[in-house]
Amino acid sequence: MKTLLSRPWVRGTMGMNTTRRAWVLALLCAAAHLAGLGGGSPAHATCTHVCCGQEYELKVQVSINGGTTWYADSMWIYGNPNTTRDIAVRTVLSVDCGDTQGWSFGLTHDNASVLEVLNVTTTGTHVVTIQNGGPPDFDATEIREGFEGFTQAVAIDFGSTAHKLAPKANVVVAGACYRVTFPTSGSYPVTNPVDIELSDQIGEPPVKTILVQGGIPIVPCVRKLTLNVVSRTSGSTTSSSCNIGGTWIVSGDGGAPGSCGLGGGGGGAVPASFPPFSCGETNGDGTVDLSDAVRLLCFLFQGCASPFGEFPVRSVTKTMQDTCYTDDGVYTDAQGFPTCPAVESDTFYGQDGQFQFGEANFPYGSGPGQRYSINQNGTPAVISDDTVTDNATGLVWTRQSLLTPAVPAGGWAALDLPPPCSDYPAEGTDSMLWVQANKAAEDLSRGGFDDWRLPTALELISIGHYEQAIDSSIFEIQADNKRVWSQSFFTANAESPIYFNFGSFSAHLNTDNRCSSGLPHSVLAVRRPAGFQDPTLHDDNPADPPGPDFTYGDANGDGAADISDAVYILAWLFLGSGLEPCNVFLPMSPSGLPASFQRFKNNGNGTVTDWVTGLMWAQAPPAGTEEMFDWKGALARAKNENTLGAPNDDWRLPNVAEMATLLVHGAEANEVNPPQFFPRGAFTVAAGSGRIFWSSTTDLGAADYAFKANFDLGVIHNVRFKNQKSAGPMNLDHEPARVWLVRGPIDGRE
C-alpha cells in the first residue's frame, strides 16, 4: 500500500482482509486515475446517546512495565535530565449499546520535546479478531508526522456477512511505543506535564473521533491521560519498557463497561448541517467521515437503507439589504433613527431588510473567513489579473470586467447569431454586444485556467448587493452603465439575452436586444472549479450540457455510487490520496434539473415545497390575492395569512433573490406558446390581470420603488412605485402587483 500511494508521512501498520485486499488496492489505484477525469431515513442506533455515561467511551492508558499494569487518567514518571525512557500507550474502546460498524480517532500529545511516538500497531489487540475471529476489512492505523500523534480508522466488514462489534467494554484497539525525554533545566526537580488525548485535528484531512452505528457517526466520551514527566538529579528514577510481549491485552480486558469520570467530551450523534454539500456525503450529517464510507458499503452489500435520501437544501444567497423602508424613505423610530418595525401590527412589517433571509455562512466582504476571497494571479499584482472566489457558491469570477476582444477571422458577423448585428464596438472598449461578450469569456485564460464562460442569469443575481450598487473593493465593472451580460436568453429565439444591472439603482434582471449598440454591456466571466458538481445549472449553455443525475455518495463524480466511491472516501480520509470528494453548491440556477429529480413537491394543502432552495410556496395566489395591491398592502396581506397550509402561519413576501429562483428562461420557457417563465406543472398562476408579484426588497436607488417579478415577461424590474394601488396603463412605473406567498427556508424534512 505504501508503495502504491507513496505516503512518506505515515508510519505504522495498515491491515486488510486478504481476500478483499487485492481488489481494494486496485480500486484505490483506479480512483486515483479517475479523479483526474473527472429513500429512506438513516437507521439510527437503538440506544440513547449520552456524554460520559457508560455507552460510548474512548480512553488512553499507559504502562511502564511492558503491559503488566495499565494506568488511566494520570501517571508520574521520573528520570535524570537528558535521559530517555520508553513507555507503552494503548487506546481502549467501550460500547454499551448498539452494534458498531467501525470507528476512527486521532491521538495527539502537546509537548513534542518531551514525548515522541515511535511506532503504532494493531497486532496483539482486539482489532485482529474483530471480524468473527479475523481482522477487519479496512484498518488504517498510522503515525502522522508533523501532527505529533497517530490516527486509526477501522471498517469491520465490507461484505454481505455484515459482522459488527456487539456491545463490549475495554476493547483494545491500538498500541504504541512512546519515548520520553527528560529535559534539562536550570533547577531540579522540574515537572513537565504532557497531555495524551483524543483529537479531531490529526491528519490532512483531519480524522474525526467517532464511532459508526447504522451508518451514522456518534461522538464518544473521551478520556485523556496526563503524563507528568519529572526531571531530577537525586532520588529514584522510573524503570520502564515498551516490551509488551506480543500482546496489548491483559486479563480483564473485554469485560463489562466502566464509567467515564474524567476528561470527557463530546457525546451523542453528530448534529446535522447543510451545504456546501459533499458528493461523498451519504448519511446527511453535513460532513464526510468514516461513517459515510460505512453507510455506502452497508447500502451496497448489506441491505441497509439507501444513502441520505432527502435532497440537500441550500438557502438562496442573501440580498444584503439590512435597511427597512416606508413608501418613500427609510423607516425610522420616534427619534428619527433608522430601525425596522418591531411587531407584526406595525405598518411595513415583513420586508427584506427586517427578515434578511438567505444563506449566511460567510460575513460579507473579502478576506479570511468572509464570503469572497481575492486571488492575485499576476506579478506584480494588478486588478485586471485578479479573480474572486465566492465561498458561498463555489464559483470563481473575474474581478474586473473584460475588454472587447480583437475582431476574429471573418469578422464579428461571421461569428454572430443570425441575423448578424450591424455595428460592433471596437477592440479594447469596456462594453460590447452579446456575441463579443461570449467570445471574450470563452477565450479568456486567467489564473491558470481557460474554462471561463458567461454566467447564467441567476449566477449574476447571486453576487448582487441590494444595499449598495456594487462593492468596488471586490468587483470592478468598468463601463458606466454597470450592466453585465449573462449567457441566458429569455426564449429560444436568441434575440433577447438577459443582463443584470449593478448600477446606480439596485441590481435588477432585464433583457436587451443583443444588437443594441446604443447600450452595449460589460462582461464578468465565471468558471466552476474542478470537483464542483451542480445539477441545477441552466441547460442553455452549449458548453455545459446537463450531466448525469446527482447521486448521493458519488464521491468521485462518475455518476454512480458504487464500491469505488467508498474506497475513494477512505483513501482521501486515511491514506493520503489527496483526492477530495467533489462538492455540490445549491442553488445557482435551479432549472434544468434531471428529469428523474422532482424539484417541486405538491404538499396537497395548497402549498408547494422546493427541495432545491428549501422554500415553501403558495401553489397559487391565496384567496383574496388575485387583486392588485400596493407594496404596503402586499406586506399586510402576507403577514395576515393564517389558513394556507395550516398550521403554518409564518408566511411572508419573498425577497427579490427568492423570486428569481422561480424564473424559467431559454428553451424551457419556450416549450409552450406563449412562453411561460415559471415552472410548469408545479404552480397554478393564471394570467388573469397579470402574473406580476411584489417582492419584499426595496430599491436602494429610489426608496419609493420596490422590486417586482413579472412572470409574463420573465423579468425582475426595479421601476415600480410602491404606493400604486390600482391597475393603470401597462407602464413600468405604474403597475400595481399581486401577492405570492413564501415561508422558510425549511430544512427539507418537514
ABEGO torsion letter per residue (X at the ends): XAAAAGBAABBEBBBBBAAAAAAAAAAAAAAAAAAAAXXBBBBBBABBBBBGBAABBBBBBBBAAGGABBBBGBBBBBBBBGBBBBBBBBBBBBBABEBBAEBBBBBBBABAAABBBABBBABGBAAAAABGGBBBABBBBBBBBGAGEBBBBBBABABAAGBBBBBBBGBBABBBBBBBBBBBBABOBBBBBBBBBBBAABEOBBBBBBBBBGGBBBBBBBBBBBBBBBBBABEBBBBBBABAGGBABBBGBGBBBBBBABGBBEEEBBBBBBOBBBAABAAGAGBBBAAAAAAAAAAAAAGBBBBBABBBBBBBBBAGBABBBBAABBBBBAAGBBBBBABAABBGBGBAAAAGBEBAABBBEBEBGBABBBBBABOBBBAAABBBBBAAAGBBBBABBBBBBBBBBGEAAAABBOBBBABBBBBGBABBBAAAAAAAAAABBBGGBAABBBBBAAAAAAABBAABABBAAABBBABAAGBBBBABBABAAGABBBBBBABABBBBBBBBBAABAABBBBBBBBBBBBGBBBAABBAABAABBBBBBBBBGBAAGAGBBBAAAAAAAAAAAAAGAGBBBBBBBOBABABGBBAABBABBBAGAGBBBBAAAGBBBBABBBBGAABBBBAAAAAAAAAABAABGOABAABBBBBAAAAAAABBBEAAAAABOBBBABBBGABBBBAEAEBBBBBABBBAABAABBBBBBAAAGBBBABBBAABABBBBBBAAABBBBBBBBBOBBAGAX
